[in-house]
């Protein structure tokens, strides 16, 4: 009985810190996929995944102003860049070494300045 009670408390406490995805976007790349996941705790993951095993995950925090996303990466910055604009159901990166555009699949991002 005590074990069940402790398990219930642990479960309730662990659920409290779960982050929720509020924006999901992706596109098929020539040899894999590009994913963007933005969470309600101001964190994000930009994932570049190959067809076999290679997977690069870039994490950090973001700021959203008007229609523009500003990404602050923890470590390295992907070639897509660190600034993007939301337009017509797509996220277009503006300052990368190549023009990246990914389609939005879920958008509950609100613009609270």
C-alpha positions as CSV (number, residue, x, y, z in Angstrom):
1,X,0.0,0.0,0.0
2,X,2.8,2.4,0.9
3,X,4.5,1.6,-2.4
4,X,1.4,2.4,-4.4
5,X,1.0,5.7,-2.5
6,X,4.6,6.7,-3.2
7,X,4.3,5.8,-6.8
8,X,1.2,7.9,-7.1
9,X,2.9,10.9,-5.5
10,X,5.9,10.4,-7.9
11,X,3.6,10.2,-10.9
12,X,1.8,13.4,-9.9
13,X,5.0,15.3,-9.4
14,X,6.6,14.1,-12.6
15,X,3.6,15.1,-14.7
16,X,3.7,18.7,-13.3
17,X,7.0,19.4,-15.1
18,X,6.1,18.0,-18.6
19,X,6.5,20.5,-21.4
20,X,3.9,20.7,-24.1
21,X,4.6,21.2,-27.8
22,X,2.9,24.4,-29.0
23,X,4.4,24.5,-32.5
24,X,5.5,21.6,-34.8
25,X,6.9,22.0,-38.2
26,X,8.8,19.7,-40.6
27,X,9.8,18.9,-44.2
28,X,11.3,16.0,-46.0
29,X,14.9,16.6,-46.9
30,X,16.8,14.9,-49.8
31,X,18.3,12.4,-47.4
32,X,16.1,12.6,-44.3
33,X,13.9,15.1,-42.4
34,X,14.0,18.5,-40.8
35,X,11.9,19.0,-37.6
36,X,11.2,22.0,-35.4
37,X,9.5,21.5,-32.0
38,X,8.7,24.6,-29.9
39,X,7.5,24.1,-26.3
40,X,5.4,26.1,-23.9
41,X,8.4,26.6,-21.6
42,X,10.2,28.8,-24.2
43,X,12.5,25.9,-25.3
44,X,12.8,24.4,-28.7
45,X,14.5,21.6,-30.7
46,X,15.7,21.9,-34.3
47,X,16.4,18.3,-35.5
48,X,18.1,17.3,-38.7
49,X,17.7,13.6,-39.2
50,X,19.3,11.5,-41.9
51,X,17.8,8.4,-43.5
52,X,19.9,5.9,-41.5
53,X,21.2,6.9,-38.1
54,X,22.7,10.4,-38.1
55,X,20.7,12.9,-36.2
56,X,21.7,16.4,-35.2
57,X,19.6,18.0,-32.4
58,X,20.1,21.7,-31.8
59,X,18.4,23.0,-28.6
60,X,17.9,26.3,-26.9
61,X,15.3,29.0,-26.1
62,X,13.3,31.2,-28.4
63,X,11.7,34.6,-28.4
64,X,8.6,35.4,-30.5
65,X,7.9,39.0,-31.6
66,X,5.2,39.8,-34.2
67,X,5.8,37.2,-36.9
68,X,9.5,36.6,-36.2
69,X,11.1,33.8,-34.2
70,X,14.6,34.5,-32.6
71,X,16.4,31.3,-31.6
72,X,19.1,31.3,-29.0
73,X,21.0,28.0,-29.3
74,X,22.8,26.3,-26.4
75,X,25.7,25.1,-28.4
76,X,26.2,25.3,-32.2
77,X,23.8,27.0,-34.7
78,X,22.5,24.9,-37.6
79,X,23.1,26.1,-41.1
80,X,19.4,27.1,-41.3
81,X,20.2,30.1,-39.0
82,X,18.8,31.7,-35.8
83,X,16.1,33.9,-37.1
84,X,12.9,32.9,-38.9
85,X,9.6,34.3,-40.0
86,X,6.1,32.7,-39.9
87,X,4.2,33.3,-43.1
88,X,1.3,31.4,-44.8
89,X,1.7,28.2,-42.8
90,X,5.5,28.0,-43.2
91,X,8.5,29.0,-41.2
92,X,11.2,30.5,-43.3
93,X,14.7,31.0,-41.9
94,X,16.3,34.3,-42.8
95,X,19.9,34.4,-41.8
96,X,21.3,30.9,-42.6
97,X,23.8,29.7,-45.1
98,X,20.9,28.3,-47.2
99,X,17.2,29.2,-47.5
100,X,15.3,26.8,-45.2
101,X,11.5,26.6,-45.2
102,X,9.5,24.1,-43.1
103,X,5.7,23.5,-43.1
104,X,3.8,24.1,-39.9
105,X,1.8,21.1,-38.7
106,X,0.6,22.5,-35.3
107,X,0.6,26.1,-34.2
108,X,-0.6,27.2,-30.7
109,X,2.1,29.8,-30.5
110,X,0.8,33.1,-29.1
111,X,2.4,36.5,-29.5
112,X,2.5,37.9,-26.0
113,X,4.9,40.9,-25.9
